[in-house]
Amino acid sequence: MINEQVRKLKQSSICELAERACLAWAERNFNDHHFYCAKLIGMKSAFVGVDCQLVNDVRDSLDRVDEFCASGAKDFHAWAVGQACNVLKVAA
């Protein structure tokens, strides 16, 4: 079991890698995109049997990366803001 402080650090790393993967995709830098996705997949594998929340966090992050790549959007940050707005609309 991972304590909360370590989990937050790992979650921060997951978010950073997912963002870098999306930015690399937007820049059409597919080698870097693959590198960051591979790191995320490695993290997911490492967390299996150790912390199911982190496994889920990586899975969800990879899902968001896939959504961004499939969206055809050119600007990751604008896309992310749009996604956040959609979540807020649904929650309202």
PAVO-18025 format. One record per residue: residue number from 1; x, y, z of N, C-alpha, C in turn. Coordinates in steps of 0.05 Angstrom, whole numbers, plus 5000, padded with zeros to 4 digits. Each point is the difference from the previous one (the first is absolute). Example, Ala and Ser with C-alpha at 12.3 -4.5 7.8 and 13.67 -1.06 7.14 Angstrom:
2
<rec><num>1</num><n_xx>5264</n_xx><n_yy>4886</n_yy><n_zz>5156</n_zz><ca_xx>4982</ca_xx><ca_yy>5024</ca_yy><ca_zz>5000</ca_zz><c_xx>5018</c_xx><c_yy>5024</c_yy><c_zz>5000</c_zz></rec>
<rec><num>2</num><n_xx>4993</n_xx><n_yy>5021</n_yy><n_zz>4986</n_zz><ca_xx>5016</ca_xx><ca_yy>5024</ca_yy><ca_zz>5001</ca_zz><c_xx>4985</c_xx><c_yy>5022</c_yy><c_zz>5014</c_zz></rec>
//
This chain:
92
<rec><num>1</num><n_xx>5017</n_xx><n_yy>4976</n_yy><n_zz>5000</n_zz><ca_xx>4983</ca_xx><ca_yy>5024</ca_yy><ca_zz>5000</ca_zz><c_xx>5018</c_xx><c_yy>5025</c_yy><c_zz>5000</c_zz></rec>
<rec><num>2</num><n_xx>4992</n_xx><n_yy>5019</n_yy><n_zz>4984</n_zz><ca_xx>5015</ca_xx><ca_yy>5025</ca_yy><ca_zz>4998</ca_zz><c_xx>4987</c_xx><c_yy>5021</c_yy><c_zz>5017</c_zz></rec>
<rec><num>3</num><n_xx>5016</n_xx><n_yy>5015</n_yy><n_zz>5015</n_zz><ca_xx>4987</ca_xx><ca_yy>5021</ca_yy><ca_zz>5017</ca_zz><c_xx>4991</c_xx><c_yy>5024</c_yy><c_zz>4983</c_zz></rec>
<rec><num>4</num><n_xx>4984</n_xx><n_yy>5017</n_yy><n_zz>5011</n_zz><ca_xx>4987</ca_xx><ca_yy>5021</ca_yy><ca_zz>4985</ca_zz><c_xx>5020</c_xx><c_yy>5020</c_yy><c_zz>4988</c_zz></rec>
<rec><num>5</num><n_xx>5021</n_xx><n_yy>5006</n_yy><n_zz>5014</n_zz><ca_xx>5020</ca_xx><ca_yy>5019</ca_yy><ca_zz>4990</ca_zz><c_xx>5014</c_xx><c_yy>4989</c_yy><c_zz>4975</c_zz></rec>
<rec><num>6</num><n_xx>5007</n_xx><n_yy>4974</n_yy><n_zz>5001</n_zz><ca_xx>5013</ca_xx><ca_yy>4988</ca_yy><ca_zz>4976</ca_zz><c_xx>4979</c_xx><c_yy>4998</c_yy><c_zz>4977</c_zz></rec>
<rec><num>7</num><n_xx>4975</n_xx><n_yy>4993</n_yy><n_zz>5007</n_zz><ca_xx>4980</ca_xx><ca_yy>4998</ca_yy><ca_zz>4979</ca_zz><c_xx>4997</c_xx><c_yy>5027</c_yy><c_zz>4986</c_zz></rec>
<rec><num>8</num><n_xx>5000</n_xx><n_yy>5022</n_yy><n_zz>5015</n_zz><ca_xx>4997</ca_xx><ca_yy>5026</ca_yy><ca_zz>4987</ca_zz><c_xx>5023</c_xx><c_yy>5007</c_yy><c_zz>4982</c_zz></rec>
<rec><num>9</num><n_xx>5024</n_xx><n_yy>4992</n_yy><n_zz>5008</n_zz><ca_xx>5024</ca_xx><ca_yy>5004</ca_yy><ca_zz>4983</ca_zz><c_xx>4997</c_xx><c_yy>4984</c_yy><c_zz>4974</c_zz></rec>
<rec><num>10</num><n_xx>4991</n_xx><n_yy>4975</n_yy><n_zz>5003</n_zz><ca_xx>4997</ca_xx><ca_yy>4983</ca_yy><ca_zz>4976</ca_zz><c_xx>4978</c_xx><c_yy>5010</c_yy><c_zz>4982</c_zz></rec>
<rec><num>11</num><n_xx>4978</n_xx><n_yy>5010</n_yy><n_zz>5012</n_zz><ca_xx>4979</ca_xx><ca_yy>5011</ca_yy><ca_zz>4984</ca_zz><c_xx>5009</c_xx><c_yy>5025</c_yy><c_zz>4985</c_zz></rec>
<rec><num>12</num><n_xx>5017</n_xx><n_yy>5016</n_yy><n_zz>5012</n_zz><ca_xx>5011</ca_xx><ca_yy>5023</ca_yy><ca_zz>4987</ca_zz><c_xx>5018</c_xx><c_yy>4991</c_yy><c_zz>4976</c_zz></rec>
<rec><num>13</num><n_xx>5015</n_xx><n_yy>4980</n_yy><n_zz>5004</n_zz><ca_xx>5017</ca_xx><ca_yy>4989</ca_yy><ca_zz>4978</ca_zz><c_xx>4983</c_xx><c_yy>4989</c_yy><c_zz>4977</c_zz></rec>
<rec><num>14</num><n_xx>4978</n_xx><n_yy>4987</n_yy><n_zz>5007</n_zz><ca_xx>4982</ca_xx><ca_yy>4989</ca_yy><ca_zz>4980</ca_zz><c_xx>4988</c_xx><c_yy>5023</c_yy><c_zz>4984</c_zz></rec>
<rec><num>15</num><n_xx>4991</n_xx><n_yy>5021</n_yy><n_zz>5013</n_zz><ca_xx>4989</ca_xx><ca_yy>5023</ca_yy><ca_zz>4986</ca_zz><c_xx>5020</c_xx><c_yy>5013</c_yy><c_zz>4981</c_zz></rec>
<rec><num>16</num><n_xx>5024</n_xx><n_yy>5003</n_yy><n_zz>5010</n_zz><ca_xx>5021</ca_xx><ca_yy>5013</ca_yy><ca_zz>4984</ca_zz><c_xx>5007</c_xx><c_yy>4983</c_yy><c_zz>4975</c_zz></rec>
<rec><num>17</num><n_xx>5002</n_xx><n_yy>4974</n_yy><n_zz>5004</n_zz><ca_xx>5006</ca_xx><ca_yy>4983</ca_yy><ca_zz>4977</ca_zz><c_xx>4977</c_xx><c_yy>5000</c_yy><c_zz>4979</c_zz></rec>
<rec><num>18</num><n_xx>4976</n_xx><n_yy>5000</n_yy><n_zz>5010</n_zz><ca_xx>4976</ca_xx><ca_yy>5000</ca_yy><ca_zz>4982</ca_zz><c_xx>5000</c_xx><c_yy>5027</c_yy><c_zz>4985</c_zz></rec>
<rec><num>19</num><n_xx>5005</n_xx><n_yy>5022</n_yy><n_zz>5013</n_zz><ca_xx>5001</ca_xx><ca_yy>5026</ca_yy><ca_zz>4987</ca_zz><c_xx>5022</c_xx><c_yy>5000</c_yy><c_zz>4979</c_zz></rec>
<rec><num>20</num><n_xx>5023</n_xx><n_yy>4990</n_yy><n_zz>5007</n_zz><ca_xx>5023</ca_xx><ca_yy>5000</ca_yy><ca_zz>4981</ca_zz><c_xx>4993</c_xx><c_yy>4982</c_yy><c_zz>4976</c_zz></rec>
<rec><num>21</num><n_xx>4986</n_xx><n_yy>4978</n_yy><n_zz>5004</n_zz><ca_xx>4992</ca_xx><ca_yy>4983</ca_yy><ca_zz>4978</ca_zz><c_xx>4982</c_xx><c_yy>5015</c_yy><c_zz>4981</c_zz></rec>
<rec><num>22</num><n_xx>4981</n_xx><n_yy>5015</n_yy><n_zz>5012</n_zz><ca_xx>4981</ca_xx><ca_yy>5015</ca_yy><ca_zz>4983</ca_zz><c_xx>5014</c_xx><c_yy>5023</c_yy><c_zz>4985</c_zz></rec>
<rec><num>23</num><n_xx>5017</n_xx><n_yy>5013</n_yy><n_zz>5014</n_zz><ca_xx>5015</ca_xx><ca_yy>5022</ca_yy><ca_zz>4987</ca_zz><c_xx>5017</c_xx><c_yy>4990</c_yy><c_zz>4977</c_zz></rec>
<rec><num>24</num><n_xx>5013</n_xx><n_yy>4977</n_yy><n_zz>5005</n_zz><ca_xx>5017</ca_xx><ca_yy>4988</ca_yy><ca_zz>4979</ca_zz><c_xx>4982</c_xx><c_yy>4993</c_yy><c_zz>4976</c_zz></rec>
<rec><num>25</num><n_xx>4977</n_xx><n_yy>4989</n_yy><n_zz>5005</n_zz><ca_xx>4981</ca_xx><ca_yy>4992</ca_yy><ca_zz>4978</ca_zz><c_xx>4992</c_xx><c_yy>5026</c_yy><c_zz>4985</c_zz></rec>
<rec><num>26</num><n_xx>4994</n_xx><n_yy>5021</n_yy><n_zz>5014</n_zz><ca_xx>4991</ca_xx><ca_yy>5024</ca_yy><ca_zz>4987</ca_zz><c_xx>5022</c_xx><c_yy>5012</c_yy><c_zz>4983</c_zz></rec>
<rec><num>27</num><n_xx>5025</n_xx><n_yy>4996</n_yy><n_zz>5008</n_zz><ca_xx>5023</ca_xx><ca_yy>5010</ca_yy><ca_zz>4985</ca_zz><c_xx>5009</c_xx><c_yy>4980</c_yy><c_zz>4978</c_zz></rec>
<rec><num>28</num><n_xx>4985</n_xx><n_yy>4978</n_yy><n_zz>4998</n_zz><ca_xx>5006</ca_xx><ca_yy>4978</ca_yy><ca_zz>4981</ca_zz><c_xx>5027</c_xx><c_yy>4988</c_yy><c_zz>5005</c_zz></rec>
<rec><num>29</num><n_xx>5008</n_xx><n_yy>5000</n_yy><n_zz>5025</n_zz><ca_xx>5025</ca_xx><ca_yy>4987</ca_yy><ca_zz>5009</ca_zz><c_xx>4992</c_xx><c_yy>4973</c_yy><c_zz>5011</c_zz></rec>
<rec><num>30</num><n_xx>4997</n_xx><n_yy>4981</n_yy><n_zz>4981</n_zz><ca_xx>4989</ca_xx><ca_yy>4974</ca_yy><ca_zz>5007</ca_zz><c_xx>5019</c_xx><c_yy>4983</c_yy><c_zz>5016</c_zz></rec>
<rec><num>31</num><n_xx>5026</n_xx><n_yy>5004</n_yy><n_zz>4997</n_zz><ca_xx>5020</ca_xx><ca_yy>4985</ca_yy><ca_zz>5016</ca_zz><c_xx>4997</c_xx><c_yy>5007</c_yy><c_zz>5029</c_zz></rec>
<rec><num>32</num><n_xx>4998</n_xx><n_yy>5026</n_yy><n_zz>5006</n_zz><ca_xx>4997</ca_xx><ca_yy>5009</ca_yy><ca_zz>5028</ca_zz><c_xx>4973</c_xx><c_yy>4991</c_yy><c_zz>5011</c_zz></rec>
<rec><num>33</num><n_xx>4979</n_xx><n_yy>5002</n_yy><n_zz>4983</n_zz><ca_xx>4974</ca_xx><ca_yy>4991</ca_yy><ca_zz>5008</ca_zz><c_xx>5001</c_xx><c_yy>4971</c_yy><c_zz>5009</c_zz></rec>
<rec><num>34</num><n_xx>5012</n_xx><n_yy>4984</n_yy><n_zz>4984</n_zz><ca_xx>5002</ca_xx><ca_yy>4971</ca_yy><ca_zz>5006</ca_zz><c_xx>5016</c_xx><c_yy>4996</c_yy><c_zz>5026</c_zz></rec>
<rec><num>35</num><n_xx>5022</n_xx><n_yy>5015</n_yy><n_zz>5003</n_zz><ca_xx>5017</ca_xx><ca_yy>4998</ca_yy><ca_zz>5024</ca_zz><c_xx>4984</c_xx><c_yy>5006</c_yy><c_zz>5025</c_zz></rec>
<rec><num>36</num><n_xx>4984</n_xx><n_yy>5021</n_yy><n_zz>5000</n_zz><ca_xx>4985</ca_xx><ca_yy>5007</ca_yy><ca_zz>5024</ca_zz><c_xx>4977</c_xx><c_yy>4980</c_yy><c_zz>5005</c_zz></rec>
<rec><num>37</num><n_xx>4988</n_xx><n_yy>4991</n_yy><n_zz>4979</n_zz><ca_xx>4979</ca_xx><ca_yy>4979</ca_yy><ca_zz>5004</ca_zz><c_xx>5012</c_xx><c_yy>4974</c_yy><c_zz>5011</c_zz></rec>
<rec><num>38</num><n_xx>5023</n_xx><n_yy>4993</n_yy><n_zz>4990</n_zz><ca_xx>5014</ca_xx><ca_yy>4976</ca_yy><ca_zz>5009</ca_zz><c_xx>5007</c_xx><c_yy>5003</c_yy><c_zz>5030</c_zz></rec>
<rec><num>39</num><n_xx>5008</n_xx><n_yy>5023</n_yy><n_zz>5008</n_zz><ca_xx>5007</ca_xx><ca_yy>5005</ca_yy><ca_zz>5028</ca_zz><c_xx>4974</c_xx><c_yy>4997</c_yy><c_zz>5017</c_zz></rec>
<rec><num>40</num><n_xx>4978</n_xx><n_yy>5010</n_yy><n_zz>4990</n_zz><ca_xx>4975</ca_xx><ca_yy>4997</ca_yy><ca_zz>5015</ca_zz><c_xx>4992</c_xx><c_yy>4971</c_yy><c_zz>5002</c_zz></rec>
<rec><num>41</num><n_xx>5003</n_xx><n_yy>4985</n_yy><n_zz>4979</n_zz><ca_xx>4993</ca_xx><ca_yy>4972</ca_yy><ca_zz>5000</ca_zz><c_xx>5018</c_xx><c_yy>4985</c_yy><c_zz>5019</c_zz></rec>
<rec><num>42</num><n_xx>5025</n_xx><n_yy>5007</n_yy><n_zz>5001</n_zz><ca_xx>5018</ca_xx><ca_yy>4988</ca_yy><ca_zz>5019</ca_zz><c_xx>4993</c_xx><c_yy>5006</c_yy><c_zz>5029</c_zz></rec>
<rec><num>43</num><n_xx>4991</n_xx><n_yy>5025</n_yy><n_zz>5005</n_zz><ca_xx>4991</ca_xx><ca_yy>5007</ca_yy><ca_zz>5027</ca_zz><c_xx>4976</c_xx><c_yy>4984</c_yy><c_zz>5007</c_zz></rec>
<rec><num>44</num><n_xx>4981</n_xx><n_yy>4997</n_yy><n_zz>4981</n_zz><ca_xx>4976</ca_xx><ca_yy>4984</ca_yy><ca_zz>5006</ca_zz><c_xx>5007</c_xx><c_yy>4972</c_yy><c_zz>5008</c_zz></rec>
<rec><num>45</num><n_xx>5018</n_xx><n_yy>4988</n_yy><n_zz>4985</n_zz><ca_xx>5009</ca_xx><ca_yy>4973</ca_yy><ca_zz>5006</ca_zz><c_xx>5013</c_xx><c_yy>4998</c_yy><c_zz>5027</c_zz></rec>
<rec><num>46</num><n_xx>5016</n_xx><n_yy>5020</n_yy><n_zz>5007</n_zz><ca_xx>5014</ca_xx><ca_yy>5000</ca_yy><ca_zz>5025</ca_zz><c_xx>4981</c_xx><c_yy>5003</c_yy><c_zz>5024</c_zz></rec>
<rec><num>47</num><n_xx>4977</n_xx><n_yy>5013</n_yy><n_zz>4996</n_zz><ca_xx>4981</ca_xx><ca_yy>5004</ca_yy><ca_zz>5022</ca_zz><c_xx>4981</c_xx><c_yy>4977</c_yy><c_zz>5004</c_zz></rec>
<rec><num>48</num><n_xx>4998</n_xx><n_yy>4982</n_yy><n_zz>4980</n_zz><ca_xx>4982</ca_xx><ca_yy>4977</ca_yy><ca_zz>5003</ca_zz><c_xx>5008</c_xx><c_yy>4984</c_yy><c_zz>5025</c_zz></rec>
<rec><num>49</num><n_xx>4981</n_xx><n_yy>4994</n_yy><n_zz>5017</n_zz><ca_xx>5006</ca_xx><ca_yy>4985</ca_yy><ca_zz>5024</ca_zz><c_xx>5011</c_xx><c_yy>5017</c_yy><c_zz>5023</c_zz></rec>
<rec><num>50</num><n_xx>5006</n_xx><n_yy>5026</n_yy><n_zz>4994</n_zz><ca_xx>5011</ca_xx><ca_yy>5018</ca_yy><ca_zz>5020</ca_zz><c_xx>4980</c_xx><c_yy>5021</c_yy><c_zz>5008</c_zz></rec>
<rec><num>51</num><n_xx>4987</n_xx><n_yy>5012</n_yy><n_zz>4980</n_zz><ca_xx>4981</ca_xx><ca_yy>5022</ca_yy><ca_zz>5006</ca_zz><c_xx>4980</c_xx><c_yy>5002</c_yy><c_zz>4977</c_zz></rec>
<rec><num>52</num><n_xx>4976</n_xx><n_yy>4990</n_yy><n_zz>5005</n_zz><ca_xx>4980</ca_xx><ca_yy>5000</ca_yy><ca_zz>4979</ca_zz><c_xx>4991</c_xx><c_yy>5028</c_yy><c_zz>4991</c_zz></rec>
<rec><num>53</num><n_xx>5001</n_xx><n_yy>5019</n_yy><n_zz>5019</n_zz><ca_xx>4992</ca_xx><ca_yy>5027</ca_yy><ca_zz>4992</ca_zz><c_xx>5020</c_xx><c_yy>5012</c_yy><c_zz>4980</c_zz></rec>
<rec><num>54</num><n_xx>5025</n_xx><n_yy>4995</n_yy><n_zz>5003</n_zz><ca_xx>5020</ca_xx><ca_yy>5009</ca_yy><ca_zz>4981</ca_zz><c_xx>4997</c_xx><c_yy>4986</c_yy><c_zz>4973</c_zz></rec>
<rec><num>55</num><n_xx>4994</n_xx><n_yy>4974</n_yy><n_zz>5001</n_zz><ca_xx>4995</ca_xx><ca_yy>4986</ca_yy><ca_zz>4975</ca_zz><c_xx>4976</c_xx><c_yy>5013</c_yy><c_zz>4985</c_zz></rec>
<rec><num>56</num><n_xx>4979</n_xx><n_yy>5006</n_yy><n_zz>5015</n_zz><ca_xx>4977</ca_xx><ca_yy>5014</ca_yy><ca_zz>4987</ca_zz><c_xx>5007</c_xx><c_yy>5028</c_yy><c_zz>4990</c_zz></rec>
<rec><num>57</num><n_xx>5017</n_xx><n_yy>5014</n_yy><n_zz>5015</n_zz><ca_xx>5008</ca_xx><ca_yy>5027</ca_yy><ca_zz>4992</ca_zz><c_xx>5015</c_xx><c_yy>4999</c_yy><c_zz>4974</c_zz></rec>
<rec><num>58</num><n_xx>5018</n_xx><n_yy>4981</n_yy><n_zz>4997</n_zz><ca_xx>5015</ca_xx><ca_yy>4997</ca_yy><ca_zz>4975</ca_zz><c_xx>4982</c_xx><c_yy>4992</c_yy><c_zz>4977</c_zz></rec>
<rec><num>59</num><n_xx>4982</n_xx><n_yy>4981</n_yy><n_zz>5006</n_zz><ca_xx>4981</ca_xx><ca_yy>4992</ca_yy><ca_zz>4979</ca_zz><c_xx>4983</c_xx><c_yy>5023</c_yy><c_zz>4991</c_zz></rec>
<rec><num>60</num><n_xx>4990</n_xx><n_yy>5016</n_yy><n_zz>5019</n_zz><ca_xx>4984</ca_xx><ca_yy>5023</ca_yy><ca_zz>4992</ca_zz><c_xx>5016</c_xx><c_yy>5021</c_yy><c_zz>4985</c_zz></rec>
<rec><num>61</num><n_xx>5025</n_xx><n_yy>5004</n_yy><n_zz>5008</n_zz><ca_xx>5017</ca_xx><ca_yy>5019</ca_yy><ca_zz>4986</ca_zz><c_xx>5005</c_xx><c_yy>4991</c_yy><c_zz>4971</c_zz></rec>
<rec><num>62</num><n_xx>5005</n_xx><n_yy>4974</n_yy><n_zz>4997</n_zz><ca_xx>5005</ca_xx><ca_yy>4989</ca_yy><ca_zz>4973</ca_zz><c_xx>4974</c_xx><c_yy>5003</c_yy><c_zz>4983</c_zz></rec>
<rec><num>63</num><n_xx>4977</n_xx><n_yy>4996</n_yy><n_zz>5013</n_zz><ca_xx>4975</ca_xx><ca_yy>5004</ca_yy><ca_zz>4985</ca_zz><c_xx>4997</c_xx><c_yy>5029</c_yy><c_zz>4991</c_zz></rec>
<rec><num>64</num><n_xx>5008</n_xx><n_yy>5019</n_yy><n_zz>5017</n_zz><ca_xx>4998</ca_xx><ca_yy>5029</ca_yy><ca_zz>4992</ca_zz><c_xx>5020</c_xx><c_yy>5006</c_yy><c_zz>4977</c_zz></rec>
<rec><num>65</num><n_xx>5024</n_xx><n_yy>4988</n_yy><n_zz>5002</n_zz><ca_xx>5019</ca_xx><ca_yy>5004</ca_yy><ca_zz>4978</ca_zz><c_xx>4988</c_xx><c_yy>4989</c_yy><c_zz>4974</c_zz></rec>
<rec><num>66</num><n_xx>4988</n_xx><n_yy>4977</n_yy><n_zz>5001</n_zz><ca_xx>4988</ca_xx><ca_yy>4988</ca_yy><ca_zz>4976</ca_zz><c_xx>4977</c_xx><c_yy>5018</c_yy><c_zz>4990</c_zz></rec>
<rec><num>67</num><n_xx>4984</n_xx><n_yy>5011</n_yy><n_zz>5018</n_zz><ca_xx>4979</ca_xx><ca_yy>5018</ca_yy><ca_zz>4991</ca_zz><c_xx>5011</c_xx><c_yy>5025</c_yy><c_zz>4986</c_zz></rec>
<rec><num>68</num><n_xx>5021</n_xx><n_yy>5011</n_yy><n_zz>5012</n_zz><ca_xx>5011</ca_xx><ca_yy>5024</ca_yy><ca_zz>4987</ca_zz><c_xx>5011</c_xx><c_yy>4993</c_yy><c_zz>4973</c_zz></rec>
<rec><num>69</num><n_xx>5014</n_xx><n_yy>4978</n_yy><n_zz>4997</n_zz><ca_xx>5012</ca_xx><ca_yy>4993</ca_yy><ca_zz>4974</ca_zz><c_xx>4978</c_xx><c_yy>4995</c_yy><c_zz>4980</c_zz></rec>
<rec><num>70</num><n_xx>4978</n_xx><n_yy>4987</n_yy><n_zz>5008</n_zz><ca_xx>4979</ca_xx><ca_yy>4994</ca_yy><ca_zz>4982</ca_zz><c_xx>4983</c_xx><c_yy>5025</c_yy><c_zz>4993</c_zz></rec>
<rec><num>71</num><n_xx>5002</n_xx><n_yy>5020</n_yy><n_zz>5016</n_zz><ca_xx>4983</ca_xx><ca_yy>5024</ca_yy><ca_zz>4997</ca_zz><c_xx>5008</c_xx><c_yy>5017</c_yy><c_zz>4975</c_zz></rec>
<rec><num>72</num><n_xx>5025</n_xx><n_yy>4998</n_yy><n_zz>4993</n_zz><ca_xx>5009</ca_xx><ca_yy>5017</ca_yy><ca_zz>4978</ca_zz><c_xx>5007</c_xx><c_yy>5028</c_yy><c_zz>5008</c_zz></rec>
<rec><num>73</num><n_xx>4997</n_xx><n_yy>5005</n_yy><n_zz>5026</n_zz><ca_xx>5006</ca_xx><ca_yy>5027</ca_yy><ca_zz>5010</ca_zz><c_xx>5030</c_xx><c_yy>5006</c_yy><c_zz>4997</c_zz></rec>
<rec><num>74</num><n_xx>5006</n_xx><n_yy>5025</n_yy><n_zz>4996</n_zz><ca_xx>5028</ca_xx><ca_yy>5008</ca_yy><ca_zz>4996</ca_zz><c_xx>5012</c_xx><c_yy>5012</c_yy><c_zz>5025</c_zz></rec>
<rec><num>75</num><n_xx>4983</n_xx><n_yy>5010</n_yy><n_zz>5018</n_zz><ca_xx>5010</ca_xx><ca_yy>5013</ca_yy><ca_zz>5024</ca_zz><c_xx>4991</c_xx><c_yy>4984</c_yy><c_zz>5025</c_zz></rec>
<rec><num>76</num><n_xx>5018</n_xx><n_yy>4987</n_yy><n_zz>5013</n_zz><ca_xx>4993</ca_xx><ca_yy>4983</ca_yy><ca_zz>5022</ca_zz><c_xx>4987</c_xx><c_yy>5015</c_yy><c_zz>5023</c_zz></rec>
<rec><num>77</num><n_xx>5012</n_xx><n_yy>5023</n_yy><n_zz>5007</n_zz><ca_xx>4989</ca_xx><ca_yy>5015</ca_yy><ca_zz>5023</ca_zz><c_xx>4972</c_xx><c_yy>5010</c_yy><c_zz>4994</c_zz></rec>
<rec><num>78</num><n_xx>4994</n_xx><n_yy>5009</n_yy><n_zz>4976</n_zz><ca_xx>4973</ca_xx><ca_yy>5009</ca_yy><ca_zz>4994</ca_zz><c_xx>4981</c_xx><c_yy>4976</c_yy><c_zz>5001</c_zz></rec>
<rec><num>79</num><n_xx>5009</n_xx><n_yy>4977</n_yy><n_zz>4990</n_zz><ca_xx>4984</ca_xx><ca_yy>4976</ca_yy><ca_zz>5001</ca_zz><c_xx>4994</c_xx><c_yy>4992</c_yy><c_zz>5029</c_zz></rec>
<rec><num>80</num><n_xx>5020</n_xx><n_yy>5002</n_yy><n_zz>5017</n_zz><ca_xx>4997</ca_xx><ca_yy>4992</ca_yy><ca_zz>5028</ca_zz><c_xx>4980</c_xx><c_yy>5019</c_yy><c_zz>5014</c_zz></rec>
<rec><num>81</num><n_xx>5002</n_xx><n_yy>5026</n_yy><n_zz>4994</n_zz><ca_xx>4981</ca_xx><ca_yy>5019</ca_yy><ca_zz>5012</ca_zz><c_xx>4971</c_xx><c_yy>4993</c_yy><c_zz>4991</c_zz></rec>
<rec><num>82</num><n_xx>4998</n_xx><n_yy>4994</n_yy><n_zz>4974</n_zz><ca_xx>4973</ca_xx><ca_yy>4992</ca_yy><ca_zz>4990</ca_zz><c_xx>4989</c_xx><c_yy>4975</c_yy><c_zz>5014</c_zz></rec>
<rec><num>83</num><n_xx>5018</n_xx><n_yy>4981</n_yy><n_zz>5005</n_zz><ca_xx>4992</ca_xx><ca_yy>4975</ca_yy><ca_zz>5014</ca_zz><c_xx>4991</c_xx><c_yy>5007</c_yy><c_zz>5029</c_zz></rec>
<rec><num>84</num><n_xx>5015</n_xx><n_yy>5017</n_yy><n_zz>5013</n_zz><ca_xx>4993</ca_xx><ca_yy>5008</ca_yy><ca_zz>5027</ca_zz><c_xx>4973</c_xx><c_yy>5015</c_yy><c_zz>5001</c_zz></rec>
<rec><num>85</num><n_xx>4995</n_xx><n_yy>5017</n_yy><n_zz>4980</n_zz><ca_xx>4974</ca_xx><ca_yy>5014</ca_yy><ca_zz>4998</ca_zz><c_xx>4977</c_xx><c_yy>4980</c_yy><c_zz>4996</c_zz></rec>
<rec><num>86</num><n_xx>5005</n_xx><n_yy>4980</n_yy><n_zz>4984</n_zz><ca_xx>4979</ca_xx><ca_yy>4979</ca_yy><ca_zz>4996</ca_zz><c_xx>4994</c_xx><c_yy>4986</c_yy><c_zz>5025</c_zz></rec>
<rec><num>87</num><n_xx>5020</n_xx><n_yy>4994</n_yy><n_zz>5016</n_zz><ca_xx>4996</ca_xx><ca_yy>4986</ca_yy><ca_zz>5026</ca_zz><c_xx>4983</c_xx><c_yy>5018</c_yy><c_zz>5018</c_zz></rec>
<rec><num>88</num><n_xx>5007</n_xx><n_yy>5026</n_yy><n_zz>5001</n_zz><ca_xx>4985</ca_xx><ca_yy>5018</ca_yy><ca_zz>5017</ca_zz><c_xx>4971</c_xx><c_yy>5003</c_yy><c_zz>4991</c_zz></rec>
<rec><num>89</num><n_xx>4995</n_xx><n_yy>5000</n_yy><n_zz>4974</n_zz><ca_xx>4973</ca_xx><ca_yy>5001</ca_yy><ca_zz>4990</ca_zz><c_xx>4984</c_xx><c_yy>4976</c_yy><c_zz>5008</c_zz></rec>
<rec><num>90</num><n_xx>5012</n_xx><n_yy>4977</n_yy><n_zz>4999</n_zz><ca_xx>4987</ca_xx><ca_yy>4975</ca_yy><ca_zz>5007</ca_zz><c_xx>4994</c_xx><c_yy>5000</c_yy><c_zz>5030</c_zz></rec>
<rec><num>91</num><n_xx>5018</n_xx><n_yy>5011</n_yy><n_zz>5016</n_zz><ca_xx>4997</ca_xx><ca_yy>5000</ca_yy><ca_zz>5029</ca_zz><c_xx>4979</c_xx><c_yy>5020</c_yy><c_zz>5009</c_zz></rec>
<rec><num>92</num><n_xx>4995</n_xx><n_yy>5020</n_yy><n_zz>4984</n_zz><ca_xx>4981</ca_xx><ca_yy>5021</ca_yy><ca_zz>5008</ca_zz><c_xx>4971</c_xx><c_yy>4991</c_yy><c_zz>4999</c_zz></rec>
//
